[in-house]
C-alpha cells in the first residue's frame, strides 16, 4: 500500500516528499514527511492510521477510508487507464489479503467493502473514541458554542452539519422575518433508498432547555418549545421541486446546551402519541460528536487567532 501511495506502482500518481505530505493533509492527517525513505515512512504512517479508533473488525478507521478514496480519485487517472480500472485492480490485490475490496459507487467515489460481511464502510460512529486531534477540535468548538449567537449556531454549525449528513433542500427561515418562521428555524428533506422523501423541521435554541417555570439566563423553558413544535408540525411548507405543499414528518429540537431529562419528559407528556413519535432531540454533545467525526471544518470563530508574522511579543529596544 505504501508503494501505491508513493506512486512507485503502475497506474498511480508519483509523489515526492512534498506531495506525500500534501496527500496526507488532504486526508486530514497531520503527517509531515521527514525526508527519510518514502516507502518505509508511509508504511509506518499507515500502521498509525490502522491503529486509530474504529467500531469493529468490519469497520476500518475513518482516516483509512479517506486514504483509499484519495488514492482512487478519478482526477488522478494515468495514461492508459482513463477509468482507473487497472488502478482499482491493483489496489484490490493488496486489500484482498486483509479481507477488503475497493469499488467505485454510482458517483465515481471510491468506497471500501468488507468481503466476509459485505458491509460498506460508513461514516463514523459519533460515539466512538476521539483521536487527540479530534479532541482538540472538539474543545475549540465547545468554546465557540459558548459565545456564538443563535443565528451563528444555525448558519455556521447546523446547516453544514445536516448537508454533510445527506439532507438536502435545506432552507433556513432566519430570525429577521419571524412572521414566516411558523415555529421552525430550518426545514429540509431526506430521500430514502426507496426514493420516498421525508421532511424535517428544526427548532434551534442556543442555550440549555429545562423544565423550570421560567427560563433562566442562558436557558430556555421547554414550554416555549411546545407551542413552536405544535405550530411546526401543523403548518405546511412549499417544496418547489415537487411544486406542492407538504407537512413536516419529523421535528428536531436542537439545543446548543443541555436538554434536561425533565424537559424531554415534560414535552412528551404534553404531546399526543402521534406527535410524540415525530419529535427528536439533539443537544450539545450530539452536535459536537457529529460535527467532529464527520470531519467538517471548524467555523472561523472557533479557530485560534493567527499570529501575525510581523508582530513582536516585546517592545523594540530602539
ZIBEL-V864072 format. One record per run of one state. SS is the DSSP state (H for helix, E for strand, - for the rest). FROM is the first residue (numbers start at 1). LEN is the number of residues. If there is no record, write none. Layout:
ss	from	len
SS	FROM	LEN
SS	FROM	LEN
This chain:
ss	from	len
-	1	1
H	2	5
-	7	10
H	17	10
-	27	11
H	38	13
-	51	5
E	56	1
-	57	2
E	59	1
-	60	2
H	62	10
-	72	2
H	74	3
-	77	8
H	85	12
-	97	3
E	100	5
-	105	5
E	110	5
-	115	4
E	119	2
-	121	11
H	132	16
-	148	2
H	150	15
-	165	3
E	168	5
-	173	5
H	178	3
-	181	5
E	186	6
-	192	5
E	197	9
-	206	2
E	208	3
-	211	8
E	219	3
H	222	13
-	235	1
E	236	4
-	240	4
E	244	4
-	248	2
E	250	6
-	256	3
E	259	1
-	260	1
H	261	9
-	270	3
H	273	4
-	277	2
E	279	4
-	283	1
H	284	10
-	294	6
H	300	3
-	303	16
